[in-house]
């Protein structure tokens, strides 16, 4: 009796090697190619032990072949195919540095993005706007990025101000507009124009109906516009910062009463950032309604409303404890971010706002870009990328046996500590 044929034969591959049959860019592709591409400055823990050598040149050629196929597919007649291609390009751009590849094809990519935003539906517009952000992140703050923004900026503003467009598309275009302007704009007039466009969106959240309850319609759009505006405020000249603080500092507290948790958090973090900027620009800064504001913040930091979910209450309390400390005590809880052999300390609200914005668009690729993206390293004042040769990486690498011993010891210590806390006989005297 003949044996059945095994699965996984060459029939899975598309005939003729046409670009349409190129598989989407996967997380596995990203991890393998990233490791081989930046082996000089990757996290030593990411290297496999005694693994086979990778042909970096062949891997890079294979990746570029895939990406060329995706770029071609952004012109496909099928909306689903175009969207898949855009998402695959986004995945690749967020997980790798492809400066030379992008530089050679920036005009083609810009034209594809422009066409998808103009003619596509909501999901396709969102994917195209996200790709535009990543394209500017790849290019950095140069003349080429300015040309991209000059082409896409007016279109993004048009979508943002179009009340007939979907909320998701407008939200994506708002975020793209803020990030691209932050990256490329040297023209102060364009910066002010973009901020004014964003203000026209989020200031509508200040309006209240006759019952005194803020409207929840378009809330996600207002949140994105407020966060994008706050990001741009961090690069404004001192005089403009003072004007914006005078204009919005008395109105923003009204958003703390919004029914939407994310809006309350966005408003609280923006207030903390405004107070930080105000005190930097004016040592004698005084806020008249400080007592009323601190009461609101303290109520949110200790909120026990039973009608809200426990997860939401915990998140709100955590954020507003930090906001209250910033407003009352001028304090910020320093956070440490690890990437490879380096460490970065987030020690102010301006830095936190910037980090959170780029982490939102780069996702899991944020650490890799912090290691090797010159633009982001300049933004966070990290200096040039740290180059480590293979010998240094080998000395830094921990053996598998040592990792096993360390994990076993940590597990035993954690189990003992938890057992003591769970023991009913522990600290009995405190309850009587």
N, C-alpha and C positions, 0 to 999 in steps of 0.2 A: 504494500500500500504506500503510495507516494506521500512524503512529508508535506505539510502545508507550508506555503511561502511565509517567510518572516516579514513582520511589519517593519516600517522605517526604511523601505527601499528608496531608490532614487526617483521613484514615481512621484514623490511629494514635491519635487522641484518643478517649477513652471517651465513649460516648453519654450525654448528659444532665449531664455534669460531676459525676458522683457521686464522693464522697470515696474509694471503693474503688479508683478508677482513678488516684489521685494517685501519681505516680512517687516512688520513694524519694529522700530528700534526698541529693544527690550532692556530690562534692568540687568540681565546677564551680560548683554553686549556692553552696557555701560561700565559694569564692574571690571570686566576683563580688559577692555580697551583703555579705561582710565588707568588701571594699574600698570599697563605696559607703556602708556604714553608719558606718564609722569613718574616713572620709577625713581627718578632722581630726588623727588621730594614728597613721596607718599608716606603715609603712616606706616611704620615698620610692621605693625601688627597685621596689616592687610596682606602681607606677603605669605604665600604658602610655603611650607617647608619641603625642601627636596622636590619641588615641582618642576615640570618640564619647561625648558626655555621657550619663550614666545618670540616669534619673528615679528618684531615691532613694525617693520616696513610693510610687510604683507598685511598685518592687521589694520594698519592705517589706510592702506589702499582699499581694503575691503570695506572699511567704514565709509570712506569717501564715495565709493561706488554706491553704497546704500543711500547715502545722503543725496547724491545727484538724482537718484531715482525718486526720492521723496519730493525734491524740488520740482521735478517734471510733473509729478502727480498732483501738485497744487494747482495745475491748469486743467485737470481732468474734468469731464462733463458731469461726473457723479459727485454730488455734494458730500456723500459719505466718504468717498475716496479722498477728496480734498481735505476733509477734516482729519481723517486718519493720518494723512501725510503731514499736516500741520502739527498734530500731536506728537508724531514721531520726531520731527525736527526739534520741537520743544524739549523732548526728553534728551535728545543728543546734546543740544546747546546748554542745557542745565547741568549735564554731568561731565562735560569735557570742555577744554579750551580749544577752539577751532579757528583761531584768528586768521591764519593764512587762507584757509578754505573759504571762510566768510568774506574776507577782503576781496577775493577774486569774484565773488558772486553776489555782492551786496546789492547791486542794482536789480538783478534778477529776483532776489529774495524780497526786496522792497516792492517791486511791481506785483509779485504774487500776493504779498500781504495786502497791498492796496486794493487789488482786485477782489480778494476774499472778503474784505471789510465792506466794500461797496456793494457787491452782488450777493454775498452769502446770507444765510439765515442766522439766527441768534447764536447757535453753538459754534458755527464756523467763524463768525465774527469774534467770539470770545477766544477761540484758539488762535486766530490771526493776531489779535491784540496782544495775547500772551507771548507769541513768537516775536513780535516787534520789540517787546521789553527785553527779551533775551538776546535779540540781535544787537541792541544797543549796549547791553552788558558785555557781550563778546567784543564789540568794537571799541568800547571805552569812550572817553571824552576827546574825540578828535574831529577833524574836518569831515571825515566820512560819516560819522554819526550825526553831525549837524545837517548834512545833506538828507539823511534818512528822515530826520525829524521835520525838516522843511517840507518834505513830500507828504509825510503822514500826519503832521500836526493839525493842519486845517481840516482834514477828514475826520480825525479823532474828535475835534471840537464840535464838528457838525453832528456826529452821532451822539455825543454827550448832551447836546442841547436839543436833540430831536425827541419830542415827547411821544412820537408814534413808534419809536424804536423800542425793542424789548429792554426790560430793566437789566437783564443779565449782560446784554451787549453794551449798554451804556455804562454799567459798572466796570466791565473789563476795559472799556476805552478810557474811563476816568483814571483807573490805576495806571494804564499804559501812558497816558498823557503826563501824569505826575512823575513817573519814574524816568521816562525819556527826557523830559524837560530838566530833571535833576541831573542827569548824566551829561547832556550835551550843551545846555544853554549857557553861552557867554554873553548873549545879548540881554541886557537887563530889561529892555522893553518887552521882549518875548516872555521873560519870567513873570513880569507883572501881569501881562495879558493872560497867561495861563492861570495864574492864581485868581484873577478876577473871574475867569470862566468857572473855576471850581467853587469860588465863593457864591456864585449865582445858584449853584446846586445845593450846597449844604446849608446855606442860610434859610432855605425854605423850611428846614426842620425847626427853626425858631418859632414859626407860626403855630398858633394854637386855635382850636375850634372853640365854640361857645361854652363847652363844658370844661375848658381848661386842660384838656388832655391832648398831648401832641399827636399828630396824625402819624399812623404807622405805614401809610402808603409811601412807597419809594424809600423806605428806611435804609435798605442795604445800599442803595445808590448814595444817599446822604452820608452814610458812614465812610464809604470808599472815597468820596469827594473830600470829606473832612481830613482823613488820614493823608491823602495825597497833598492837600493844601498845607498840612502841618509839616510834611517832609520838605516842601519847597520853602517854607518859612525859615527852616534851619540854615539856608544858604543866602538869605536876604541880607542886604546892608542894614546897619544898625538903625538908621532913621526909618526905614520901611518897617522893621520889626516893631519899633515903638508905635507907629501908626496902626499896625494890625492889632497889637495888644490893646490899644485904646478902643479900637472898633469892636473887638470880639470878647474881651475878657469879662464884660458885664452880661453878655448874652449867653455865653456857653453854659453857665450853671443851670440854665433852664432845661438843657438836654439831659441833666442828671435825673430828671423825673420821667424820662421816656420809658415806655413799657418794654422796649427791646434791650436786653442785657448788653449786646455788643455796642449799641449806641451809648449806653451809660458808661461803659468801659472806655470807648473811644473818646468821649467827652472828658472823662476824668483824666486820662493820660495826656490829652491835649492841654488841659488846664495846668497839669504839673509841668509840662514843657514850657508853656507860656510864662509861668511864674519863674522858672529857671532862667529863661531868656531875659525876662524883665529885670531880674536881680543882677544879671551879668551886665546889662546895658546901663542900669541905674542903681547904684549902691543904696540910695535912699528910697527905693521904690516902696510905695505904700498903697495897699488895696483897701478901699473904704468899707466894703461889705465882708471883711475877713471873717467876722464872727458868724454871720449867717452861712457863709460858704463852708466853714469848718464844721458847722452843725450838720449840714447836708452830707458832707463827706464822712463824718463820723457815723451818721445813721446808716449809710451804705456799707461802711466797714464793719458794722455790727448787725447787719440786717438779719432778722429772724422770721421774716414773712413766711407763713406756712403755705401760702399759695404758690410759692416758687420752688422749683426743683432743688434738691440738695446740692447737686453738682453746680448749678448756676450760683447758688448762694456761696458755696466755697470759693468759686472763681471770683465772684464779685468782692467778697471780703478780702481775699488775698491782694487783689489789685488796688482796692481803695485804702487798705492799710498803708501801702507804699505811697499812694497819691497824697494821703493825709500827712504823712511824714514829710513829703516834699514841700507841701504848702505851709505847714506849721513850723517844721524844724529845719527846712532846707537840706534835707538828708535824702540820699539815694542808696538803696541796697545793691551794692556792687555784685555783678555776676561775672563768672569766668567761662569763657568759651574755649574749648580745646579743639585743635585741628592739627593732626600730625604731631610733630615735636614742638609745636608752638602753642602759646596761650594768649588770649586777648581778654582784657578786662573791660566790661561795659560799666562805666562809672558815672553816667549822666543820662538824662532823659533824651537829649538830642541823639546820643549814640545809640540808645535803645530803640528809638523810633526808626533810625536809619537801618539798624541791624534787622529789626522785625520786618521792615518793608522788603528788603532783599531776600530774606529767608522765606518770605511768603511766595516769591516768584521762583526762587532757585530750589526750594525744597531740600531734599537730601543732598543736593549738589553744593549746598552753601559752604560746607567745610572745604571741599575741593577748590572752589573758587577763591576762598580766603587764602588758601595755600599758594595759588598760582595765577590768579587774575590780577594783573597790574593795577587796573582801575579800582577794584575793591580794596586792594592793599593800600592804595593812595588815600581812599576815602577814610579808612580806619587807621591811617598812619602806621602801617605795619612794615614799611620799607620794602626793598626788593625781595623776591621769593628766596626762601632758604634752600640752597642746593646741597644735597647730601649724596655723596658717592656710594657706590655699592658696598665698599668695605665698611664705611661708617654705619650703614643700615644693618649690615650683618652683625656688627658688635652690639647694636641697640636691640636686636631681635631676641625675644625670650623663647627658650626652647619649649616644646610641647609638654615635656615632663614637668618643667618648672611651673608652667601655667596651671597644670593639673594640681600640683601640690598647693599652689597659692589659692586656687578655687576651693579645694577641699578644706583648707584651714579657715577660709572666710566663711564657708558654709557651716562648719562646726561652731565657729564663734557666733554666727548669727542665730543658729538654732538654740544655743545656750542662753543668749540674751533674751530671745523671745520666750523661752521656757520659764525664765525667772519672772517675766512680766505676766505670764498666764497662770502662774502658780497662785492658787487661792490663798495659800498660807503666807504669801509675801506681804509685808507691811500691814498686817492685820491691825496693829495698834493704832493706825491712823484713822480707822473707821469707828473707833469706840472712845 
